[in-house]
């Protein structure tokens, strides 16, 4: 990740567009990956190959509705795990191992509930759903170094996807 305030370090690689000739275009990443795997199986120099996602989209998949019960329940569970972990670590170096486990569990639950309910309350009902984000492409082009692109294209012509 770059910092707009500081210039890049000398010798640091800057982002560059991919180079090469197109040897295949596929609708899914799995198909493009299969094509490159096929080239590898045929002992082609795959270090000359690049998979490029074209027409990028950010996709947000809604996975469910959020309620106060789900938010608090999630805070309890995640906090309990974290507290239990730290309690177990501390119990390794003390005389009575039960005390740090109990304190860790209770403290983790309190921390978990606070750390989930405050951000949820701050949204004021504007985002009452849970989702996952994914970056996908409209198509995936496979590029190859020009010196071996024709051979790769001929090899991929024999592959049926």
C-alpha positions as CSV (number, residue, x, y, z in Angstrom):
1,X,0.0,0.0,0.0
2,X,1.4,3.4,-0.8
3,X,1.4,6.6,1.2
4,X,0.5,9.7,-0.8
5,X,2.5,11.9,1.5
6,X,5.8,10.0,1.2
7,X,7.4,9.2,-2.1
8,X,8.1,5.6,-2.8
9,X,11.4,4.2,-1.6
10,X,14.2,4.1,-4.2
11,X,14.2,0.7,-5.9
12,X,10.7,-0.1,-4.8
13,X,8.6,-1.6,-7.6
14,X,5.8,0.6,-8.8
15,X,2.6,-0.9,-10.2
16,X,2.9,-1.5,-13.9
17,X,0.3,-2.7,-16.4
18,X,0.7,-6.3,-17.5
19,X,2.6,-7.1,-20.7
20,X,2.2,-9.8,-23.2
21,X,0.1,-11.1,-26.0
22,X,-3.4,-12.5,-25.3
23,X,-3.5,-16.3,-25.6
24,X,-6.9,-16.9,-24.1
25,X,-9.9,-15.1,-22.6
26,X,-12.2,-16.8,-20.1
27,X,-15.4,-16.0,-18.3
28,X,-14.3,-17.2,-14.9
29,X,-11.1,-17.2,-12.9
30,X,-11.3,-21.0,-12.5
31,X,-11.3,-21.4,-16.3
32,X,-8.2,-19.1,-16.7
33,X,-6.5,-21.0,-13.9
34,X,-7.3,-24.3,-15.5
35,X,-5.8,-23.0,-18.8
36,X,-2.5,-22.0,-17.1
37,X,-2.5,-25.3,-15.2
38,X,-2.9,-27.1,-18.5
39,X,0.1,-25.2,-19.9
40,X,2.1,-26.2,-16.8
41,X,1.1,-29.9,-17.2
42,X,2.4,-29.7,-20.8
43,X,5.7,-28.4,-19.4
44,X,5.3,-24.9,-20.9
45,X,7.3,-22.1,-19.2
46,X,4.4,-20.7,-17.2
47,X,6.6,-17.9,-15.7
48,X,5.9,-16.1,-19.0
49,X,2.2,-16.2,-18.4
50,X,0.0,-13.7,-16.5
51,X,-3.7,-13.9,-15.6
52,X,-5.4,-10.4,-15.9
53,X,-8.8,-9.6,-14.5
54,X,-10.6,-7.2,-16.9
55,X,-13.7,-5.0,-16.1
56,X,-13.2,-5.2,-12.3
57,X,-16.3,-5.0,-10.1
58,X,-16.7,-4.8,-6.3
59,X,-19.5,-7.2,-5.4
60,X,-21.1,-7.0,-2.0
61,X,-23.1,-10.2,-1.2
62,X,-25.7,-9.7,1.5
63,X,-25.7,-12.7,3.8
64,X,-28.3,-11.7,6.4
65,X,-30.2,-9.2,8.5
66,X,-28.6,-7.8,11.6
67,X,-30.5,-7.4,14.8
68,X,-29.5,-6.3,18.3
69,X,-29.7,-10.0,19.3
70,X,-27.3,-11.1,16.6
71,X,-24.9,-8.3,17.2
72,X,-24.8,-8.9,21.0
73,X,-24.6,-12.7,20.5
74,X,-21.7,-12.3,18.0
75,X,-19.9,-10.1,20.5
76,X,-20.4,-12.6,23.3
77,X,-19.1,-15.5,21.2
78,X,-16.0,-13.6,19.7
79,X,-15.2,-12.0,23.1
80,X,-15.5,-15.4,24.9
81,X,-13.0,-17.0,22.5
82,X,-10.6,-14.1,22.9
83,X,-10.9,-14.0,26.7
84,X,-10.6,-17.8,26.9
85,X,-7.4,-17.7,24.8
86,X,-5.8,-15.0,27.0
87,X,-7.0,-16.7,30.2
88,X,-5.4,-20.0,29.1
89,X,-2.1,-18.2,28.3
90,X,-2.0,-16.6,31.7
91,X,-3.1,-19.8,33.5
92,X,0.2,-21.4,32.3
93,X,2.3,-19.1,34.6
94,X,0.1,-18.8,37.8
95,X,-0.6,-21.1,40.7
96,X,-4.4,-21.3,40.4
97,X,-5.1,-21.7,36.7
98,X,-8.9,-21.4,37.1
99,X,-8.9,-17.7,38.1
100,X,-7.3,-16.3,35.0
101,X,-9.5,-18.4,32.8
102,X,-12.7,-17.2,34.5
103,X,-11.5,-13.6,34.5
104,X,-10.4,-13.9,30.8
105,X,-13.7,-15.3,29.8
106,X,-15.8,-12.7,31.6
107,X,-13.5,-9.8,30.5
108,X,-13.6,-11.1,26.9
109,X,-17.4,-11.3,26.9
110,X,-17.6,-7.7,28.2
111,X,-15.0,-6.5,25.7
112,X,-16.7,-8.4,22.8
113,X,-20.2,-6.9,23.6
114,X,-18.8,-3.4,23.9
115,X,-16.7,-3.7,20.7
116,X,-19.7,-4.9,18.6
117,X,-22.6,-2.9,20.0
118,X,-21.0,0.6,19.8
119,X,-20.2,0.4,16.1
120,X,-23.7,-1.1,15.4
121,X,-25.4,1.7,17.5
122,X,-23.4,4.3,15.6
123,X,-25.0,3.3,12.3
124,X,-28.4,4.2,13.7
125,X,-30.2,1.6,11.6
126,X,-28.6,2.7,8.3
127,X,-26.9,-0.7,7.7
128,X,-29.0,-3.4,9.3
129,X,-27.4,-6.2,7.3
130,X,-24.3,-8.3,7.2
131,X,-22.4,-8.8,3.9
132,X,-19.1,-9.9,2.4
133,X,-17.1,-8.0,-0.2
134,X,-15.4,-9.5,-3.2
135,X,-13.5,-8.1,-6.1
136,X,-14.4,-10.0,-9.4
137,X,-13.7,-9.4,-13.0
138,X,-16.0,-9.5,-16.0
139,X,-13.5,-11.7,-17.8
140,X,-10.0,-13.1,-17.3
141,X,-7.4,-12.7,-20.0
142,X,-4.3,-14.9,-20.1
143,X,-1.3,-13.1,-21.5
144,X,2.0,-14.5,-22.5
145,X,5.5,-13.2,-23.4
146,X,5.5,-12.6,-27.2
147,X,8.4,-15.0,-27.8
148,X,6.3,-18.0,-26.7
149,X,2.8,-16.7,-27.1
150,X,2.1,-18.5,-30.4
151,X,3.2,-21.9,-29.0
152,X,1.0,-21.3,-25.9
153,X,-2.0,-20.3,-28.0
154,X,-1.6,-23.5,-30.1
155,X,-1.5,-25.6,-26.9
156,X,-4.6,-23.9,-25.4
157,X,-6.5,-24.6,-28.6
158,X,-6.3,-28.3,-27.8
159,X,-7.8,-27.7,-24.3
160,X,-11.6,-28.0,-24.0
161,X,-12.9,-26.0,-21.0
